[in-house]
Amino acid sequence: MKPILVTGATGTTGAEVVRQLAARGVPVRALVRDPAKAGALAALPGVTLVQADLAKPETLAAALDGVERAYLVTSPDPAQVALHSAFFKAAKAAGVKHIVRHSGLGADVNSPISLGRWHGESERELEASGIAWTHLQPHLFMQFFHNHAASIRDQGVFYAPLADAAVSMVDVRDIAAAAVVALTEPGHEGQRYAITGPAAVSFAEAAATLSAALGKPVQYVAVTPDQAREAMLGGGMPEWLATDLANMFGFFATGQAAFVSPAVEHLTGKPGHSFADFVRDNLVAFR
Ligand SMILES: NC(=O)c1ccc[n+]([C@@H]2O[C@H](COP(=O)([O-])OP(=O)(O)OC[C@H]3O[C@@H](n4cnc5c(N)ncnc54)[C@H](OP(=O)(O)O)[C@@H]3O)[C@@H](O)[C@H]2O)c1
């Protein structure tokens, strides 16, 4: 079997895709910029590392040699459209037949959120490339709560600009499980899948779930998008990203981010992890 190329293999989602493909016995070529960051991935059965960088297109031909299917994910980055464009061109030249691309819920060339617009532009370019495509459009990751682990652990509190709205967050393990099906089973070409969790959860409910699991009170404090933006800037986040995330949460806070998609269960045969599952399996991070 030809290896499946996985980009972003040192990142949250890509690493999980590599682990789940390896667990199924599928050969994986994990594209990394820095092999030293790949940790235990290289030791998994059937996984080989290849060093390349989407910002250095000359490194991509060797990485893609002999590859027919690829998973494409990179960091939030103003250069994303150019990076993904370079990947599509190299993939086309290498004869890649199918790209499963990690996008974002609400991806649209007219999105007021930069990340949504860039994902929309990359989706369109992939669709026009002549390579078969599948768009996975994940909602907010449950793993977002790791950003709040220190304040939950030390002060029993987390701050976010979600008001009292609910959001159908998804566990990264379910994004990866959906990706594995789209990469290894037929019939997913030309499909876009909204990838959400199995239920919409308010952050007051999330706090109650954390409190019960930790055996101590955890409080959610609603802040305004502007307050959240200032805090993110204070933490060193680039201005464009702090503004985008504040705007995104401002939209979530209107209650329009609670839609539950059937895609995870449709693809994997399982409903996906609940927020309580996520907390249980990551408890050590919040303790
Ligand atoms: N977080 C959310 O709630 C959420 C929700 C929906 C959609 N998304 C989307 O999810 C994506 C991020 O996923 P993630 O959190 O799994 O990623 P991540 O943890 O930020 O990891 C990004 C990966 O991309 C690699 N990468 C970055 N630039 C690269 C380049 N030029 N060449 C090769 N590799 C490169 C990074 O490598 P290094 O280790 O070398 O940096 C890393 O492995 C974004 O597109 C975001 O818009 C996120």
The ligand as a Tripos MOL2 file, in Angstrom:
@<TRIPOS>MOLECULE
LIG
   48    52     1     0     0
SMALL
NO_CHARGES

@<TRIPOS>ATOM
      1 N1         -8.3830   25.4280   17.0620 N.am      1 LIG1
      2 C1         -9.6570   25.3490   16.6800 C.2       1 LIG1
      3 O1        -10.5850   25.3320   17.5060 O.2       1 LIG1
      4 C2         -9.9590   25.2320   15.1940 C.ar      1 LIG1
      5 C3        -11.2830   25.0750   14.7860 C.ar      1 LIG1
      6 C4        -11.5460   24.9220   13.4150 C.ar      1 LIG1
      7 C5        -10.5090   24.9450   12.4930 C.ar      1 LIG1
      8 N2         -9.2400   25.1270   12.9200 N.ar      1 LIG1
      9 C6         -8.1520   25.1170   11.9230 C.3       1 LIG1
     10 O2         -7.2720   24.0800   12.2790 O.3       1 LIG1
     11 C7         -5.9740   24.3690   11.7480 C.3       1 LIG1
     12 C8         -4.9540   24.1750   12.8400 C.3       1 LIG1
     13 O3         -4.9860   22.8190   13.2290 O.3       1 LIG1
     14 P1         -4.1210   22.2980   14.4710 P.3       1 LIG1
     15 O4         -4.5330   23.0680   15.7050 O.co2     1 LIG1
     16 O5         -4.1880   20.8300   14.4860 O.co2     1 LIG1
     17 O6         -2.6850   22.8040   14.0470 O.3       1 LIG1
     18 P2         -1.4450   23.1740   14.9790 P.3       1 LIG1
     19 O7         -1.4870   22.3830   16.2550 O.co2     1 LIG1
     20 O8         -1.3350   24.6530   15.0280 O.co2     1 LIG1
     21 O9         -0.2580   22.5840   14.1200 O.3       1 LIG1
     22 C9          0.0440   23.1170   12.8630 C.3       1 LIG1
     23 C10         0.9710   22.1600   12.1590 C.3       1 LIG1
     24 O10         1.2540   22.7060   10.8620 O.3       1 LIG1
     25 C11         2.6740   22.6830   10.6760 C.3       1 LIG1
     26 N3          3.0770   23.7340    9.7600 N.ar      1 LIG1
     27 C12         2.8710   25.0620    9.8940 C.ar      1 LIG1
     28 N4          3.4340   25.7260    8.8560 N.ar      1 LIG1
     29 C13         4.0100   24.7920    8.0680 C.ar      1 LIG1
     30 C14         4.7720   24.8570    6.8750 C.ar      1 LIG1
     31 N5          5.0720   26.0250    6.2880 N.pl3     1 LIG1
     32 N6          5.2170   23.7010    6.3470 N.ar      1 LIG1
     33 C15         4.9590   22.5050    6.9440 C.ar      1 LIG1
     34 N7          4.2470   22.3850    8.0750 N.ar      1 LIG1
     35 C16         3.7850   23.5110    8.6380 C.ar      1 LIG1
     36 C17         3.2400   22.8850   12.0790 C.3       1 LIG1
     37 O11         4.5770   22.4740   12.1100 O.3       1 LIG1
     38 P3          5.6380   23.0170   13.2320 P.3       1 LIG1
     39 O12         5.4530   22.1010   14.4110 O.co2     1 LIG1
     40 O13         6.9270   22.8980   12.5730 O.co2     1 LIG1
     41 O14         5.2320   24.4410   13.5600 O.co2     1 LIG1
     42 C18         2.3140   21.9640   12.8740 C.3       1 LIG1
     43 O15         2.6860   20.6200   12.7370 O.3       1 LIG1
     44 C19        -6.0320   25.8000   11.2230 C.3       1 LIG1
     45 O16        -6.1930   25.7660    9.8340 O.3       1 LIG1
     46 C20        -7.2800   26.3560   11.8990 C.3       1 LIG1
     47 O17        -7.8690   27.4040   11.1360 O.3       1 LIG1
     48 C21        -8.9380   25.2570   14.2410 C.ar      1 LIG1
@<TRIPOS>BOND
     1     1     2 1
     2     2     3 2
     3     2     4 1
     4     4     5 ar
     5     4    48 ar
     6     5     6 ar
     7     6     7 ar
     8     7     8 ar
     9     8     9 1
    10     8    48 ar
    11     9    10 1
    12     9    46 1
    13    10    11 1
    14    11    12 1
    15    11    44 1
    16    12    13 1
    17    13    14 1
    18    14    15 2
    19    14    16 1
    20    14    17 1
    21    17    18 1
    22    18    19 2
    23    18    20 1
    24    18    21 1
    25    21    22 1
    26    22    23 1
    27    23    24 1
    28    23    42 1
    29    24    25 1
    30    25    26 1
    31    25    36 1
    32    26    27 ar
    33    26    35 ar
    34    27    28 ar
    35    28    29 ar
    36    29    30 ar
    37    29    35 ar
    38    30    31 1
    39    30    32 ar
    40    32    33 ar
    41    33    34 ar
    42    34    35 ar
    43    36    37 1
    44    36    42 1
    45    37    38 1
    46    38    39 2
    47    38    40 1
    48    38    41 1
    49    42    43 1
    50    44    45 1
    51    44    46 1
    52    46    47 1
@<TRIPOS>SUBSTRUCTURE
     1 LIG1         1 GROUP 0 **** ****
